[in-house]
């Protein structure tokens, strides 16, 4: 097998997106389009991956980091001109180069690999990735000869009536013999209305030199969709979401309503987990098996243990153990670590805290900047008072402690092991192990006092 290289075109601004965000950075299922492509390409054995950048160059570099090489197209003068910017990295090298578009996030590594293999098998100078389009209007038609090689590509505006009936279209993705590619790029001119240098002209140049031009058809047209505006972006999102959801269902995940479930491309979900409608799973979330997620739950960049149930709640950047019940209407904020067999109930908020195994905060509590031990009970309305207006402070609640309803734990403060804090207390100093803390005024009843108030007159 010859050496392989990839060139990804990502220099365009994408004016039709009507956005300050550069086109290739627009997300599809939570991940920028260009990242989808690089992730697919990185799964193959390329010697070099060169991304052509222009508009938003620094933002693209920040997204992709050192996973690729970069070449700058300072002035956008067409697709051939863009590929030519990779000359410093690739010119003169023997092997095969695939040219991909940074706005085709649905292309899959299997298709790229199959295109490369077909190109090498045919020993062609160039191979065009084609697709079957039910409505080919607007696309260049691929005309094949009797040997199924490419005779020519006819642009839609130039096609004869019988050629317009052809439904095999040019996707704009190509494989080239690398040396022949850069040889031909030198011959491309800009004698056209737009005054730009077009990559398809390389195909015509190679044909005129008697070179073999092959074609390989993708399995699905939607893989090749280019995103140029928000309408196409929504279509790509829909196709990608369907692909992701079908993958998880084939892996043993039950998704009650796939049309109302949003899962990122990087999420990992164990078998026998059930996902109810209205659920959004973002980022690099990992959910173990036998969980129940949703309805109407958002999980982002978190790890969820086995047999855990999270409903109508939000979990961000946190770790949740096994056999945990969260919700409804709970909020697990970043940097929280919830142990096993924990109950986080209605309208409970946990932030940057650890909660030990078997502990419970069943209703209306705030746990922030806290270390909660195992077997702790946090009564209804109990809160950690962690902020003094300038700094955040730590609350420690040790194993087995019982915190009554409507208790304020004013940090920094420690409640010892197996201690008991009476309801309605405001605790400002240490409660020792097994102690009972009562921090409230003694009740006083004033008999018949209401008569003195004359409220009914």
VOPAGU-2260 file (C-alpha; in pm, 1 decimal, decimal comma):
REM VOPAGU-2260
SITE   aa  ch    i         X         Y         Z
SITE  UNK   A    0       0,0       0,0       0,0
SITE  UNK   A    1     132,7     341,0     -95,1
SITE  UNK   A    2     175,9     620,4     154,8
SITE  UNK   A    3    -134,8     825,3     216,3
SITE  UNK   A    4    -187,3    1195,3     283,3
SITE  UNK   A    5    -493,5    1407,1     354,5
SITE  UNK   A    6    -568,8    1769,1     273,3
SITE  UNK   A    7    -868,4    1928,3     446,8
SITE  UNK   A    8   -1000,6    2254,0     301,9
SITE  UNK   A    9   -1105,7    2480,7     587,8
SITE  UNK   A   10   -1015,8    2833,3     479,3
SITE  UNK   A   11   -1355,9    2969,7     378,5
SITE  UNK   A   12   -1540,8    3222,8     590,6
SITE  UNK   A   13   -1884,6    3088,1     504,8
SITE  UNK   A   14   -2069,2    3414,4     449,5
SITE  UNK   A   15   -2400,0    3234,8     389,0
SITE  UNK   A   16   -2396,8    3118,0     750,7
SITE  UNK   A   17   -2454,7    3484,2     852,0
SITE  UNK   A   18   -2237,8    3431,9    1158,2
SITE  UNK   A   19   -1931,4    3567,5    1333,0
SITE  UNK   A   20   -1829,8    3205,9    1390,4
SITE  UNK   A   21   -1630,8    3064,3    1099,9
SITE  UNK   A   22   -1815,9    2801,4     903,5
SITE  UNK   A   23   -1612,1    2492,6     985,0
SITE  UNK   A   24   -1640,3    2566,0    1357,8
SITE  UNK   A   25   -2018,7    2548,5    1361,7
SITE  UNK   A   26   -2116,3    2245,0    1571,1
SITE  UNK   A   27   -2303,5    1937,9    1454,1
SITE  UNK   A   28   -2428,3    1730,2    1747,3
SITE  UNK   A   29   -2210,3    1938,4    1977,0
SITE  UNK   A   30   -1882,3    1906,3    1786,1
SITE  UNK   A   31   -1739,7    2152,9    1529,4
SITE  UNK   A   32   -1770,3    2030,4    1171,3
SITE  UNK   A   33   -1394,7    2035,8    1116,9
SITE  UNK   A   34   -1340,3    1825,0    1428,9
SITE  UNK   A   35   -1577,4    1558,2    1296,0
SITE  UNK   A   36   -1368,0    1530,7     980,8
SITE  UNK   A   37   -1032,8    1528,6    1159,7
SITE  UNK   A   38   -1158,4    1259,9    1398,1
SITE  UNK   A   39   -1259,8    1039,9    1104,7
SITE  UNK   A   40    -934,4    1098,7     917,8
SITE  UNK   A   41    -726,1    1040,0    1231,3
SITE  UNK   A   42    -862,7     687,9    1251,0
SITE  UNK   A   43    -680,5     603,7     926,7
SITE  UNK   A   44    -308,4     563,0     864,4
SITE  UNK   A   45    -214,5     893,7     704,3
SITE  UNK   A   46     147,0    1003,3     691,9
SITE  UNK   A   47      40,9    1368,9     697,6
SITE  UNK   A   48    -286,3    1553,1     754,6
SITE  UNK   A   49    -269,1    1911,3     626,9
SITE  UNK   A   50    -551,7    2150,7     707,2
SITE  UNK   A   51    -577,7    2458,5     485,3
SITE  UNK   A   52    -676,4    2753,8     701,4
SITE  UNK   A   53    -759,0    3114,1     621,2
SITE  UNK   A   54   -1050,0    3291,3     785,6
SITE  UNK   A   55   -1055,1    3213,9    1156,1
SITE  UNK   A   56    -713,3    3049,7    1135,7
SITE  UNK   A   57    -631,6    3093,8    1503,2
SITE  UNK   A   58    -972,5    2968,7    1613,7
SITE  UNK   A   59    -935,9    2658,6    1394,7
SITE  UNK   A   60    -586,6    2596,2    1535,2
SITE  UNK   A   61    -719,6    2632,5    1887,9
SITE  UNK   A   62    -984,3    2370,4    1813,8
SITE  UNK   A   63    -761,5    2114,9    1639,3
SITE  UNK   A   64    -436,0    2171,6    1826,7
SITE  UNK   A   65    -139,4    1961,9    1718,3
SITE  UNK   A   66    -347,3    1681,0    1567,4
SITE  UNK   A   67    -280,7    1814,8    1213,7
SITE  UNK   A   68     -37,1    2029,1    1016,9
SITE  UNK   A   69    -149,4    2367,6     886,1
SITE  UNK   A   70    -105,7    2563,4     565,8
SITE  UNK   A   71    -232,2    2919,8     532,3
SITE  UNK   A   72    -439,9    3037,2     237,8
SITE  UNK   A   73    -417,9    3406,3     308,8
SITE  UNK   A   74    -630,6    3501,7       9,5
SITE  UNK   A   75    -915,1    3272,3     -96,1
SITE  UNK   A   76    -871,6    3222,7    -470,0
SITE  UNK   A   77   -1051,5    2890,6    -517,3
SITE  UNK   A   78   -1019,9    2524,7    -423,5
SITE  UNK   A   79    -720,4    2449,6    -648,4
SITE  UNK   A   80    -540,3    2748,4    -500,5
SITE  UNK   A   81    -624,4    2616,3    -152,3
SITE  UNK   A   82    -478,3    2271,4    -218,0
SITE  UNK   A   83    -169,6    2432,5    -368,0
SITE  UNK   A   84     -92,7    2584,8     -27,4
SITE  UNK   A   85      -8,4    2232,3      94,2
SITE  UNK   A   86     284,0    2214,6    -149,0
SITE  UNK   A   87     546,8    2281,9     117,1
SITE  UNK   A   88     426,2    1979,0     311,1
SITE  UNK   A   89     342,2    1740,1      26,3
SITE  UNK   A   90     490,1    1837,0    -311,7
SITE  UNK   A   91     728,8    1575,8    -447,0
SITE  UNK   A   92     616,4    1298,0    -213,9
SITE  UNK   A   93     510,9     963,8    -359,8
SITE  UNK   A   94     171,5     831,3    -257,1
SITE  UNK   A   95    -199,0     909,2    -256,2
SITE  UNK   A   96    -362,7    1230,2    -137,5
SITE  UNK   A   97    -728,7    1258,9     -47,9
SITE  UNK   A   98    -878,6    1607,8     -57,4
SITE  UNK   A   99   -1168,9    1664,1     181,1
SITE  UNK   A  100   -1393,0    1960,2     248,0
SITE  UNK   A  101   -1406,5    2103,8     599,9
SITE  UNK   A  102   -1782,5    2152,7     572,8
SITE  UNK   A  103   -1876,1    1785,0     515,7
SITE  UNK   A  104   -1907,6    1661,8     875,7
SITE  UNK   A  105   -2099,8    1344,2     788,6
SITE  UNK   A  106   -1822,3    1176,4     589,2
SITE  UNK   A  107   -1712,2     852,9     757,6
SITE  UNK   A  108   -1369,9     693,7     782,3
SITE  UNK   A  109   -1500,8     375,3     617,3
SITE  UNK   A  110   -1599,4     573,7     308,8
SITE  UNK   A  111   -1267,3     757,5     296,1
SITE  UNK   A  112   -1080,2     429,0     333,8
SITE  UNK   A  113   -1290,2     262,5      62,2
SITE  UNK   A  114   -1226,8     558,4    -171,7
SITE  UNK   A  115    -852,0     532,6    -115,9
SITE  UNK   A  116    -854,2     154,7    -168,4
SITE  UNK   A  117   -1054,5     184,3    -490,8
SITE  UNK   A  118    -818,8     454,7    -617,2
SITE  UNK   A  119    -512,3     240,2    -547,7
SITE  UNK   A  120    -673,6     -72,0    -694,6
SITE  UNK   A  121    -756,6     113,8   -1016,8
SITE  UNK   A  122    -407,0     271,1   -1028,0
SITE  UNK   A  123    -578,7     592,6   -1130,5
SITE  UNK   A  124    -429,6     939,8   -1142,2
SITE  UNK   A  125    -745,4    1068,9    -974,4
SITE  UNK   A  126   -1060,8     919,1    -828,8
SITE  UNK   A  127   -1378,7    1116,0    -765,9
SITE  UNK   A  128   -1607,2    1033,4    -476,1
SITE  UNK   A  129   -1956,4    1034,9    -620,7
SITE  UNK   A  130   -2301,3     985,4    -473,3
SITE  UNK   A  131   -2648,7     897,4    -595,2
SITE  UNK   A  132   -2880,2    1195,1    -550,3
SITE  UNK   A  133   -3255,9    1163,8    -592,7
SITE  UNK   A  134   -3258,7    1535,3    -670,9
SITE  UNK   A  135   -2926,3    1610,5    -842,3
SITE  UNK   A  136   -3017,3    1967,3    -934,6
SITE  UNK   A  137   -2727,9    2204,1    -871,0
SITE  UNK   A  138   -2463,2    1930,7    -868,8
SITE  UNK   A  139   -2207,7    1840,2   -1133,7
SITE  UNK   A  140   -2303,5    1514,7   -1311,2
SITE  UNK   A  141   -2050,1    1235,8   -1348,6
SITE  UNK   A  142   -2044,9    1090,9   -1700,5
SITE  UNK   A  143   -1886,3     744,2   -1716,9
SITE  UNK   A  144   -1763,0     556,1   -2023,9
SITE  UNK   A  145   -1824,8     192,3   -2111,9
SITE  UNK   A  146   -1541,2      89,8   -1876,3
SITE  UNK   A  147   -1706,2     276,0   -1587,2
SITE  UNK   A  148   -1422,9     526,3   -1578,6
SITE  UNK   A  149   -1495,8     897,8   -1572,3
SITE  UNK   A  150   -1538,0    1046,5   -1915,3
SITE  UNK   A  151   -1614,8    1395,7   -1789,6
SITE  UNK   A  152   -1794,8    1600,3   -1526,5
SITE  UNK   A  153   -2071,0    1827,0   -1651,0
SITE  UNK   A  154   -2178,9    2116,4   -1432,9
SITE  UNK   A  155   -2553,4    2149,1   -1381,9
SITE  UNK   A  156   -2576,3    2476,3   -1573,7
SITE  UNK   A  157   -2394,9    2323,4   -1872,0
SITE  UNK   A  158   -2572,4    1986,2   -1877,6
SITE  UNK   A  159   -2787,3    1878,3   -2171,8
SITE  UNK   A  160   -3141,5    1757,8   -2093,6
SITE  UNK   A  161   -3038,5    1390,4   -2107,1
SITE  UNK   A  162   -2735,3    1463,0   -1887,2
SITE  UNK   A  163   -2955,4    1635,1   -1631,1
SITE  UNK   A  164   -3131,5    1298,9   -1585,1
SITE  UNK   A  165   -2809,4    1145,3   -1449,3
SITE  UNK   A  166   -2824,8    1113,8   -1072,0
SITE  UNK   A  167   -2460,7    1031,3   -1000,2
SITE  UNK   A  168   -2308,9    1356,4    -877,6
SITE  UNK   A  169   -1963,0    1489,2    -794,9
SITE  UNK   A  170   -1928,4    1534,5    -416,3
SITE  UNK   A  171   -1616,6    1753,0    -433,2
SITE  UNK   A  172   -1405,7    1489,9    -254,6
SITE  UNK   A  173   -1112,6    1344,6    -450,8
SITE  UNK   A  174    -815,1    1110,3    -438,8
SITE  UNK   A  175    -503,4    1192,0    -641,2
SITE  UNK   A  176    -166,1    1053,7    -716,6
SITE  UNK   A  177      16,0    1311,1    -505,6
SITE  UNK   A  178     289,6    1399,8    -754,6
SITE  UNK   A  179      45,1    1424,8   -1044,7
SITE  UNK   A  180    -181,7    1643,8    -832,8
SITE  UNK   A  181      81,9    1908,3    -767,7
SITE  UNK   A  182     209,4    1882,7   -1125,4
SITE  UNK   A  183    -143,0    1957,0   -1253,5
SITE  UNK   A  184    -209,1    2234,6   -1003,2
SITE  UNK   A  185      61,2    2438,6   -1175,9
SITE  UNK   A  186    -145,5    2427,2   -1495,5
SITE  UNK   A  187    -479,2    2536,9   -1349,9
SITE  UNK   A  188    -584,2    2884,5   -1464,6
SITE  UNK   A  189    -850,4    3125,8   -1346,1
SITE  UNK   A  190   -1013,0    3199,2   -1682,2
SITE  UNK   A  191   -1367,0    3195,0   -1545,3
SITE  UNK   A  192   -1632,2    3439,4   -1433,0
SITE  UNK   A  193   -1522,8    3424,1   -1067,9
SITE  UNK   A  194   -1153,7    3453,7   -1150,2
SITE  UNK   A  195   -1072,1    3158,5    -922,0
SITE  UNK   A  196    -864,9    2841,5    -951,0
SITE  UNK   A  197   -1091,0    2536,6    -933,0
SITE  UNK   A  198    -981,8    2189,5    -824,2
SITE  UNK   A  199   -1209,8    2004,5   -1074,3
SITE  UNK   A  200    -994,9    2159,1   -1349,3
SITE  UNK   A  201    -719,1    1919,9   -1236,8
SITE  UNK   A  202    -940,1    1631,9   -1351,9
SITE  UNK   A  203    -967,7    1778,8   -1700,9
SITE  UNK   A  204    -593,1    1847,5   -1716,0
SITE  UNK   A  205    -514,1    1487,1   -1620,1
SITE  UNK   A  206    -762,0    1353,0   -1875,7
SITE  UNK   A  207    -608,5    1564,5   -2150,1
SITE  UNK   A  208    -273,7    1411,1   -2057,9
SITE  UNK   A  209    -420,9    1064,2   -2104,9
SITE  UNK   A  210    -437,1     978,7   -1736,1
SITE  UNK   A  211    -691,9     739,0   -1588,9
SITE  UNK   A  212    -978,6     897,3   -1390,9
SITE  UNK   A  213   -1186,1     665,4   -1173,1
SITE  UNK   A  214   -1498,2     714,7    -962,9
SITE  UNK   A  215   -1621,2     556,0    -642,3
SITE  UNK   A  216   -1979,3     593,9    -522,4
SITE  UNK   A  217   -2050,2     654,0    -154,3
SITE  UNK   A  218   -2311,0     432,0       8,0
SITE  UNK   A  219   -2526,0     725,2     118,2
SITE  UNK   A  220   -2573,5    1068,5     -34,1
SITE  UNK   A  221   -2614,9    1236,0     305,9
SITE  UNK   A  222   -2254,1    1150,6     395,5
SITE  UNK   A  223   -2139,1    1398,0     136,2
SITE  UNK   A  224   -2364,1    1693,0     221,9
SITE  UNK   A  225   -2174,1    2020,4     231,9
SITE  UNK   A  226   -2290,2    2271,8     492,1
SITE  UNK   A  227   -2309,0    2621,8     345,4
SITE  UNK   A  228   -2598,4    2772,7     540,6
SITE  UNK   A  229   -2812,2    2717,7     848,5
SITE  UNK   A  230   -3061,3    2503,9     656,8
SITE  UNK   A  231   -2790,3    2258,7     553,3
SITE  UNK   A  232   -2652,5    2274,4     907,8
SITE  UNK   A  233   -2987,7    2160,7    1047,7
SITE  UNK   A  234   -3000,7    1880,0     789,8
SITE  UNK   A  235   -2651,9    1764,1     888,4
SITE  UNK   A  236   -2754,4    1777,4    1253,8
SITE  UNK   A  237   -3058,1    1561,6    1181,1
SITE  UNK   A  238   -2859,8    1302,2     985,7
SITE  UNK   A  239   -2582,9    1291,9    1244,7
SITE  UNK   A  240   -2826,4    1258,4    1534,7
SITE  UNK   A  241   -3001,0     971,0    1359,1
SITE  UNK   A  242   -2666,7     800,3    1294,6
SITE  UNK   A  243   -2556,4     838,1    1657,0
SITE  UNK   A  244   -2885,7     720,2    1801,9
SITE  UNK   A  245   -2901,8     419,2    1571,9
SITE  UNK   A  246   -2548,6     324,5    1672,0
SITE  UNK   A  247   -2637,4     324,5    2041,6
SITE  UNK   A  248   -2957,6     131,0    1985,1
SITE  UNK   A  249   -2760,9    -135,1    1798,6
SITE  UNK   A  250   -2528,1    -149,8    2101,1
SITE  UNK   A  251   -2819,0    -235,6    2331,5
SITE  UNK   A  252   -2939,2     107,2    2445,0
SITE  UNK   A  253   -3314,2     171,5    2450,1
SITE  UNK   A  254   -3405,6     515,7    2317,2
SITE  UNK   A  255   -3777,5     569,3    2362,3
SITE  UNK   A  256   -3806,2     850,9    2107,3
SITE  UNK   A  257   -3494,5     898,1    1892,1
SITE  UNK   A  258   -3641,0    1209,5    1729,8
SITE  UNK   A  259   -3643,7    1382,8    2069,5
SITE  UNK   A  260   -3310,8    1256,7    2204,9
SITE  UNK   A  261   -2980,5    1436,6    2148,7
SITE  UNK   A  262   -2654,3    1247,3    2204,1
SITE  UNK   A  263   -2306,4    1377,6    2126,6
SITE  UNK   A  264   -2076,1    1191,2    1892,7
SITE  UNK   A  265   -1831,1    1125,4    2177,6
SITE  UNK   A  266   -2076,8     985,1    2434,4
SITE  UNK   A  267   -2037,8     626,0    2556,4
SITE  UNK   A  268   -2350,4     447,6    2682,6
SITE  UNK   A  269   -2371,3      98,3    2830,4
SITE  UNK   A  270   -2620,3    -167,4    2725,0
SITE  UNK   A  271   -2964,7    -194,7    2883,2
SITE  UNK   A  272   -2965,9     175,4    2963,0
SITE  UNK   A  273   -3294,4     343,7    2875,5
SITE  UNK   A  274   -3310,1     704,0    2757,1
SITE  UNK   A  275   -3641,9     884,6    2775,7
SITE  UNK   A  276   -3754,7    1174,5    2553,0
SITE  UNK   A  277   -3621,1    1525,2    2593,0
SITE  UNK   A  278   -3278,4    1406,5    2705,2
SITE  UNK   A  279   -2957,3    1576,9    2589,3
SITE  UNK   A  280   -2623,4    1403,8    2643,7
SITE  UNK   A  281   -2330,1    1632,0    2563,5
SITE  UNK   A  282   -1953,6    1609,7    2532,7
SITE  UNK   A  283   -1751,9    1310,8    2647,8
SITE  UNK   A  284   -2017,0    1170,9    2879,8
SITE  UNK   A  285   -1990,4     806,6    2986,0
SITE  UNK   A  286   -2300,9     627,8    3109,0
SITE  UNK   A  287   -2275,2     271,1    3237,7
SITE  UNK   A  288   -2531,3      -2,4    3180,8
SITE  UNK   A  289   -2879,9     -49,8    3324,4
SITE  UNK   A  290   -2935,9     321,8    3385,3
SITE  UNK   A  291   -3253,8     519,3    3333,9
SITE  UNK   A  292   -3189,0     866,6    3196,5
SITE  UNK   A  293   -3467,4    1120,8    3155,4
SITE  UNK   A  294   -3714,9    1233,0    3064,5
SITE  UNK   A  295   -3595,8    1591,1    3010,0
SITE  UNK   A  296   -3245,6    1549,3    3147,9
SITE  UNK   A  297   -2920,1    1716,3    3043,8
SITE  UNK   A  298   -2585,5    1547,6    3108,9
SITE  UNK   A  299   -2256,2    1704,6    2998,4
SITE  UNK   A  300   -1899,2    1570,4    3027,0
SITE  UNK   A  301   -1989,0    1344,9    3320,2
SITE  UNK   A  302   -1946,9     982,5    3426,7
SITE  UNK   A  303   -2256,1     795,4    3539,7
SITE  UNK   A  304   -2232,7     459,9    3718,8
SITE  UNK   A  305   -2447,2     150,1    3674,1
SITE  UNK   A  306   -2817,6     126,7    3761,7
SITE  UNK   A  307   -2841,0     499,9    3822,9
SITE  UNK   A  308   -3162,8     689,2    3759,2
SITE  UNK   A  309   -3151,4    1056,5    3661,6
SITE  UNK   A  310   -3478,4    1223,4    3570,4
SITE  UNK   A  311   -3568,8    1582,2    3483,3
SITE  UNK   A  312   -3230,7    1701,2    3608,3
SITE  UNK   A  313   -2901,6    1859,7    3499,0
SITE  UNK   A  314   -2557,0    1703,6    3555,8
SITE  UNK   A  315   -2241,9    1884,0    3436,8
SITE  UNK   A  316   -1874,0    1787,4    3464,9
SITE  UNK   A  317   -1930,0    1548,8    3754,2
SITE  UNK   A  318   -1899,5    1185,5    3861,1
SITE  UNK   A  319   -2203,1     988,3    3970,5
SITE  UNK   A  320   -2174,9     642,5    4129,1
SITE  UNK   A  321   -2377,6     324,0    4102,2
SITE  UNK   A  322   -2740,0     286,4    4216,8
SITE  UNK   A  323   -2788,9     660,9    4255,0
SITE  UNK   A  324   -3123,8     837,9    4227,0
SITE  UNK   A  325   -3117,1    1198,2    4108,4
SITE  UNK   A  326   -3420,1    1419,8    4057,0
SITE  UNK   A  327   -3664,9    1525,8    3960,6
SITE  UNK   A  328   -3542,8    1884,0    3917,6
SITE  UNK   A  329   -3198,4    1841,0    4071,9
SITE  UNK   A  330   -2885,3    2023,4    3955,0
SITE  UNK   A  331   -2542,3    1862,9    3985,9
SITE  UNK   A  332   -2297,7    2138,7    3905,1
SITE  UNK   A  333   -1932,7    2097,1    3797,1
SITE  UNK   A  334   -1666,7    1920,8    4004,1
SITE  UNK   A  335   -1912,2    1719,2    4209,9
SITE  UNK   A  336   -1853,1    1357,4    4299,1
SITE  UNK   A  337   -2153,6    1155,8    4409,5
SITE  UNK   A  338   -2090,1     814,2    4566,9
SITE  UNK   A  339   -2291,6     491,7    4539,7
SITE  UNK   A  340   -2652,6     448,3    4655,3
SITE  UNK   A  341   -2698,9     820,9    4705,4
SITE  UNK   A  342   -3030,3    1004,3    4684,3
SITE  UNK   A  343   -3030,3    1358,7    4543,8
SITE  UNK   A  344   -3395,7    1457,5    4532,7
SITE  UNK   A  345   -3632,9    1733,2    4432,2
SITE  UNK   A  346   -3479,9    2078,6    4389,5
SITE  UNK   A  347   -3143,5    1985,0    4537,8
SITE  UNK   A  348   -2832,8    2160,7    4406,2
SITE  UNK   A  349   -2483,8    2016,5    4451,4
SITE  UNK   A  350   -2176,7    2217,5    4351,0
SITE  UNK   A  351   -1806,8    2126,2    4377,2
SITE  UNK   A  352   -1879,5    1875,1    4651,9
SITE  UNK   A  353   -1831,2    1510,6    4737,8
SITE  UNK   A  354   -2121,0    1306,4    4870,7
SITE  UNK   A  355   -2034,9     971,3    5027,0
SITE  UNK   A  356   -2203,7     636,5    4974,9
SITE  UNK   A  357   -2556,4     600,5    5103,6
SITE  UNK   A  358   -2611,6     966,4    5185,6
SITE  UNK   A  359   -2939,0    1146,2    5116,7
SITE  UNK   A  360   -3044,0    1499,2    5033,9
SITE  UNK   A  361   -3404,4    1438,3    4943,8
SITE  UNK   A  362   -3549,0    1786,3    4899,9
SITE  UNK   A  363   -3479,4    2157,5    4870,4
SITE  UNK   A  364   -3112,8    2160,7    4975,2
SITE  UNK   A  365   -2797,7    2336,7    4858,6
SITE  UNK   A  366   -2467,1    2155,7    4901,5
SITE  UNK   A  367   -2177,1    2372,3    4785,7
SITE  UNK   A  368   -1802,1    2339,7    4853,2
SITE  UNK   A  369   -1870,2    2052,2    5089,7
SITE  UNK   A  370   -1732,0    1713,8    5188,6
SITE  UNK   A  371   -2027,8    1498,9    5286,6
SITE  UNK   A  372   -1944,9    1157,6    5432,0
SITE  UNK   A  373   -2125,4     825,7    5400,4
SITE  UNK   A  374   -2467,1     760,1    5546,5
SITE  UNK   A  375   -2540,6    1129,1    5603,4
SITE  UNK   A  376   -2896,3    1260,8    5605,9
SITE  UNK   A  377   -2947,3    1620,7    5489,4
SITE  UNK   A  378   -3295,5    1729,8    5594,4
SITE  UNK   A  379   -3535,0    1932,6    5381,6
SITE  UNK   A  380   -3412,4    2288,1    5333,6
SITE  UNK   A  381   -3067,6    2231,6    5482,6
SITE  UNK   A  382   -2790,1    2431,6    5317,8
SITE  UNK   A  383   -2418,4    2488,8    5330,9
SITE  UNK   A  384   -2352,7    2861,3    5362,7
SITE  UNK   A  385   -2029,4    2859,4    5164,6
SITE  UNK   A  386   -1989,3    3222,3    5050,8
SITE  UNK   A  387   -1906,8    3519,0    5272,3
SITE  UNK   A  388   -1934,1    3775,5    4993,5
SITE  UNK   A  389   -1568,1    3744,3    4899,8
SITE  UNK   A  390   -1445,4    3386,2    4945,3
SITE  UNK   A  391   -1585,1    3033,5    4933,5
SITE  UNK   A  392   -1536,8    2809,7    5240,4
SITE  UNK   A  393   -1550,2    2435,4    5307,1
SITE  UNK   A  394   -1816,9    2249,3    5501,8
SITE  UNK   A  395   -1733,3    1899,7    5631,0
SITE  UNK   A  396   -2008,6    1660,7    5734,6
SITE  UNK   A  397   -1863,2    1333,4    5856,4
SITE  UNK   A  398   -2003,9     981,0    5828,2
SITE  UNK   A  399   -2342,0     908,0    5981,3
SITE  UNK   A  400   -2430,6    1266,9    6071,7
SITE  UNK   A  401   -2795,7    1372,6    6073,4
SITE  UNK   A  402   -2874,2    1727,6    5961,6
SITE  UNK   A  403   -3226,9    1836,0    6046,0
SITE  UNK   A  404   -3463,2    2041,1    5834,0
SITE  UNK   A  405   -3386,1    2407,7    5762,0
SITE  UNK   A  406   -3033,9    2393,2    5903,0
SITE  UNK   A  407   -2772,6    2648,9    5798,3
SITE  UNK   A  408   -2414,6    2521,0    5813,5
SITE  UNK   A  409   -2205,4    2840,1    5801,7
SITE  UNK   A  410   -1866,3    2750,9    5651,5
SITE  UNK   A  411   -1594,1    2692,2    5740,8
SITE  UNK   A  412   -1748,5    2440,7    5976,9
SITE  UNK   A  413   -1731,3    2068,8    6060,2
SITE  UNK   A  414   -2007,4    1838,9    6179,7
SITE  UNK   A  415   -1855,3    1529,9    6337,0
SITE  UNK   A  416   -1924,1    1161,8    6290,4
SITE  UNK   A  417   -2272,1    1045,2    6397,6
SITE  UNK   A  418   -2352,3    1396,7    6521,6
SITE  UNK   A  419   -2709,5    1527,9    6523,3
SITE  UNK   A  420   -2805,1    1885,5    6429,1
SITE  UNK   A  421   -3153,3    1989,1    6535,5
SITE  UNK   A  422   -3397,6    2135,5    6285,0
SITE  UNK   A  423   -3386,2    2509,8    6236,7
SITE  UNK   A  424   -3030,4    2548,8    6368,4
SITE  UNK   A  425   -2766,3    2782,6    6234,4
SITE  UNK   A  426   -2431,0    2615,5    6300,5
SITE  UNK   A  427   -2121,1    2834,9    6308,3
SITE  UNK   A  428   -1871,9    2622,1    6503,2
SITE  UNK   A  429   -1761,4    2259,7    6517,7
SITE  UNK   A  430   -2009,0    1991,8    6623,4
SITE  UNK   A  431   -1817,7    1705,0    6783,6
SITE  UNK   A  432   -1871,2    1337,0    6709,4
SITE  UNK   A  433   -2204,3    1203,5    6842,7
SITE  UNK   A  434   -2298,6    1546,0    6981,6
SITE  UNK   A  435   -2641,4    1707,4    6955,1
SITE  UNK   A  436   -2623,7    2066,2    6831,2
SITE  UNK   A  437   -2914,3    2303,4    6888,0
SITE  UNK   A  438   -2859,4    2659,9    6769,7
SITE  UNK   A  439   -3193,3    2834,4    6792,2
SITE  UNK   A  440   -3385,2    3044,2    7044,2
SITE  UNK   A  441   -3599,1    2864,4    7300,8
SITE  UNK   A  442   -3968,1    2882,2    7209,8
SITE  UNK   A  443   -4174,8    3125,8    7420,4
SITE  UNK   A  444   -4555,9    3132,3    7409,5
SITE  UNK   A  445   -4736,8    3452,3    7516,8
SITE  UNK   A  446   -5083,7    3339,4    7620,8
SITE  UNK   A  447   -5377,3    3554,1    7498,1
SITE  UNK   A  448   -5131,5    3801,1    7344,5
SITE  UNK   A  449   -5329,0    3828,0    7022,1
SITE  UNK   A  450   -5614,1    4005,7    7203,7
SITE  UNK   A  451   -5375,4    4291,1    7288,7
SITE  UNK   A  452   -5297,3    4345,3    6921,0
SITE  UNK   A  453   -5655,9    4442,2    6833,4
SITE  UNK   A  454   -5610,0    4293,7    6487,0
SITE  UNK   A  455   -5983,9    4254,3    6420,3
SITE  UNK   A  456   -6082,8    4617,1    6476,7
